[in-house]
Amino acid sequence: MNNTIVLSKDFAAHESAVVDLKSCGLVNPLRALTFQNKTGQSAKFLWQGDIIYNKDKVGYFKEINNDLGIKVNHYEGFITVTNGGGEQYLEGELKP
């Protein structure tokens, strides 16, 4: 099981970035998304698939812990990461 870096970026306050998981071949299966900044603070989101329609493609990332104040949204193979109120460097990792 390999972890894949999906985002490595210096964010301004309230800045967003979109990551295309489909073009990286990372849509199935999604499991956990973790972020960390340079000071060691982190955030973790777990994939919650929709078991009725298609649990691999339809769902959302549920926030488990979030010391970074970021938001993550998923839509058809893309995720949008929105930074909180301060400038910070974030590195995001997807764990299949």
NUVEXMAR-549013 format. One record per atom (N, C-alpha, C): residue in one letter; x negated, y, z. Coordinates in steps of 0.001 Angstrom, whole numbers, plus 500000, padded with zeros to 6 digits. Atoms other than C-alpha are relative to their C-alpha. Example, Ala and Ser with C-alpha at 12.3 -4.5 7.8 and 13.67 -1.06 7.14 Angstrom:
BEGIN
a499110498810500000;a487700495500507800;a499100501200500000;s500820498810499940;s486330498940507140;s500770501090500730;
//
This chain:
BEGIN
m499166498835500000;m500000500000500000;m499113501239500000;n500830498816500107;n498289503175498822;n500807501246500287;n499399498698499794;n499064506668500023;n499556500896498854;t500286499146501132;t499221509286497302;t500156501454500401;i499919498565499749;i498415512970497712;i500892500604498915;v499076499411500970;v501319514789496069;v499933501522499994;l500055498551499908;l500546518342497173;l498793500402500823;s501140499447499286;s497463520271498232;s499937501467499605;k499782498614500421;k498052524033498330;k499950500963501174;d499889498891499059;d497591527319500186;d501343500673499751;f498670499409500108;f501097528636500854;f500039501370500660;a499641498741499364;a502178532201501514;a501270499754500813;a498775500135499214;a505029532766503955;a501199499859499071;h498755500263500730;h508323531386502564;h499795499618498532;e500275500426501376;e506647530206499337;e500468498561499792;s499560501354500346;s507975527104497565;s499125499425498894;a500695500709501076;a506359524491495340;a500830498780499630;v499258501156500491;v507974521809493189;v498999498933499569;v500850501133500358;v506392518365492818;v500842499017499191;d499317500948500877;d507414516063489965;d499525498592500331;l500357501360499617;l507382512559491435;l500169499029498839;k499740500904501124;k508739510983488241;k498794499884499083;s501133500047500926;s505762511936486079;s498793499296500612;c501079500717499310;c503420510455488712;c500339498531500200;g499578501384499807;g505406507207488740;g500288499668501447;l499820500194498564;l506274507670492415;l501451499976500450;v498588499947499617;v510070507517492352;v500413498769500799;n499557501229499329;n510489503880493424;n498821499232500548;p499077499610498936;p510219503031496210;p499415501146500814;l500423498915499117;l510034506192498298;l500138499532501438;r499942500421498603;r509336505695502000;r499823501169500964;a500285498936499041;a507673508507503963;a499176501087499331;l500717498842500503;l506392511986503183;l499424500719501209;t500639499336498867;t503861513544505559;t499207501201499507;f500757498788500296;f502265516985505602;f499128500329501193;q500886499569498929;q499360518357507589;q499336501299499573;n500738498784500300;n497724521769507850;n498580499872500551;k501410500061499597;k494099522632508668;k499805499928501506;t500142500030498539;t494763522932512413;t500503498699500608;g499562501304499508;g496147519400512680;g501489499875500268;q498548500104499856;q499839520257512917;q500545499189498831;s499486500875501050;s502036517913510920;s501521500018499945;a498563500199500187;a505494517134509611;a500170498653499315;k499735501301500608;k507005513773508687;k501471499911499625;f498657500175500527;f510054513014506577;f500120498567499497;l499764501368500460;l511499509526505966;l501092499987498940;w499029500120501081;w513378508581502801;w501244499278500485;q498704500587499685;q517069507875503362;q500740499806498684;g499372500287501284;g518377506177500231;g501492499762500139;d498559500213500047;d522028505977499245;d500257498553499594;i499843501429500276;i522868502266499507;i501210499692499120;i498810500244500815;i526217502620497723;i499695500204498518;y500228499680501410;y525007504228494501;y498661499479499496;n501326500440500446;n521268503751494111;n498993500450501038;k500822499587498867;k519074503728497179;k498595500434499617;d501334499584500398;d515855504204495215;d499962501395499387;k500022498724500705;k516866507290493229;k500838501083500661;v499104499030499389;v519615508958495268;v499802499969501504;g500184499920498562;g519008510169498797;g499321501302500383;y500661498795499504;y517099512680500860;y498885499596500955;f501047500215499013;f514054513014503097;f500480500542501343;k499537499628498666;k515168513042506747;k498813500458500840;e501061499446499157;e513061515215509050;e499862499186501281;i500287500745498778;i511421513165511817;i499320500908501012;n500615498947499194;n509068515787513230;n499500501074499046;n500367498905500885;n508159519196511886;n499388501131500809;d500723498933499311;d505526521302513628;d499635501137499051;l500439499047501017;l504923523190510376;l501077500990499578;g498907499123500403;g508340524768509852;g500285499959498510;i499752500114501433;i508617523466506292;i501339499311499747;k498778500679500426;k511680522261504387;k499680499192498753;v500199500867501162;v511793519422501865;v501367499651499420;n498780500376500713;n514531518907499269;n499631499079498851;h500225500967501075;h514810516048496761;h501148500097499004;y498972500009501031;y516635516124493441;y499470499267498777;e500291500787501198;e516353513434490737;e498510499890499688;g501415500237500237;g512665512652491161;g499093501188500217;f500789498817499691;f511531516151492113;f500190500332501477;i499843499473498648;i510822517486495593;i499576501462499991;t500356498608499793;t510742521131496587;t499571500149501445;v500541499763498667;v508575522037499560;v500008501503500219;t499930498582499673;t509324525406501170;t499294500226501321;n500774499676498809;n506855526839503661;n500823500871500940;g499345499172498990;g507984528490506880;g499498501436499943;g500279498575499944;g507191532025508026;g498552500424499992;g501407499608499956;g503375531927508100;g499202499417498855;e500892500532501024;e500542531435505650;e499305498761500539;q500707501202499583;q499021527957505776;q499666499134498796;y500381500996500997;y497240525323503738;y500710498707500359;l499299501258499754;l499314522153503368;l499504498921499053;e500289501175500811;e498397518712502160;e501118499004500251;g498888500936499899;g501287516353501440;g499629498649499444;e500340501366500368;e501042512594501186;e501275499169499965;l498852500886500141;l503646510120499942;l499548498582500277;k500326501376499641;k503587506661501476;k501078499088499432;p498997500877500610;p505317504087499270;p500333498814500889;
//
